[in-house]
Amino acid sequence: DPLLQFRASSRGAAEALPRRCAPMSADADEAESTSLSLLNEGVISLEGLPQISARPARLTSINLHCNRISTIGGLDHLGSCLTSLNLSSNRIQVMGGLCHLRRLETLDLSCNEISAIDDLAALGSLRRILLSYNR
């Protein structure tokens, strides 16, 4: 299969994994990580994303730039820990599903299809929001 994804091995070298493989099992480094970055991976939904549900108590930063996500949802269980969320360059039209993220400090929703700014009143910790290149 010409579409490959890569991960670092324990020796620092890149290992190619076929895209059709089941999600990687959480090794020691991944289980202890507080950030998740899935850039341009074709993600279409946050609901039930195994990389998020596998470590909800520790996840403080999520970067899902350049995917195909159209709605924000499935992050409610991260409300007490998530501080940074990057959903830039997706297909999001409505700013829903954020009200439970009470520790969120940075939110990047630039380069989406958002036409109205909603759901921000509950985000008391929000310090930085990026909304450029929307409708």
PyMOL commands that set and color helices and strands:
alter all, ss='L'
color gray80, all
select helices_A, chain A and resi 28-32+50-53+76-78
alter helices_A, ss='H'
color red, helices_A
select strands_A, chain A and resi 4-8+14-18+35-37+61-63+84-86+106-108+128-130
alter strands_A, ss='S'
color yellow, strands_A
deselect
rebuild
show_as cartoon
